[in-house]
Amino acid sequence: MGGGFIALELAGNIAKAGYRVRLVHRGGSLLRLDDKLTGILREKLEESGVEFYLNTNVLSADEKGLDTDKGHIADALKVCTFRIVPNKELAVRSGIHAGRGILIDERFRTSAKDVYAIGDCAEYGGTICGTAKCATGHAGVLANLLVGKEDSYDFTFRSALFKFGDLPLAIIGKTRGEGRWLDEGVKVFTDEERVVGAVVIGNPRRAFEIEKRIREGVEPTDL
C-alpha cells in the first residue's frame, strides 16, 4: 500500500524475485509525477509483474486480504509504505528542538551545542530528506564544515536516483508543470527558459550529467 518510492522499490524488487505483487494506492499518480510519467512507470513495472490499483482506498484488512472501495483484493502479506517517520525520540528526550524531524539550520546544527543532524531524521525548512543520495550529500557538506572548510548544501534542490526492479529512474530538481520531452527517456521542466528539473528513465549516467548541467543553469537547447 502506497505510491511513493519505498512502495515502488519494494514492488519492483519483490516482483523481480518472482512473486505476485499488487500495489494499492489511494492517489492517481506515482511519485507525484504527471499522468504521462506515471503511465510510463506503471507500464514498465507491469511488465515486471506488478498489478496496480490506483485511486483505490483501503477500508479494512485481515488475513484474507484487503477490502477497498473498489472491491476485495485477496492477498496473504500486506506491506504499508505510507511515509518516512524520522527517528527523533533520543533528540526529544534530550531536549533538542524537533518538529516532524530534528530541526536543523543551514549548517546542520540542532538546538543543542555541538550536536548535528543529517539524513532523514533531520528537518530543514519544513522538509525532510528521504533518500540515501540526499543523506550522503548532507554528510559530505557537514564533514567539510566540521574540519573548517567552507561548504553549503542547497536544500531547495532535490535529486534522487531510484531503482524499481530493473528500472532506474532519476528525479532531479523541480518537476512541476507541463515540461517537455527531449527524447523518450528524458523530460525536462523549465522556468523562464532555464531548466530547473528533469525526470530521466533508464539511464543513471545521463541523469548525473543532466543534474550537473541543471545546477550550472543551462537552457533546454544546451542539454
DALINPE-V125218 format. One line per field, one symbol per residue. burial: b if it has 24 or more other C-alpha atoms within 12 Angstrom, else e. A space follows every 10 residues. Layout:
burial=???
This chain:
burial=bbbbbbbbbb bbbbbbeeeb bbbbbebbbb bbbbeebbeb bbebbbebbb bbbbebbbee eeeeebeeee eebeeeebbe eeebebebee beeeebbbbb bbbbbbbbbb eeeeebbbbb bbbbeebbbb beebbebbbe bbeeeeeeee eebebeebbb bbbbbbbbbb bbbbbbeebb eeeebbbbbb eeeebbbbbb bbebeebbeb bebbbeebeb eeb
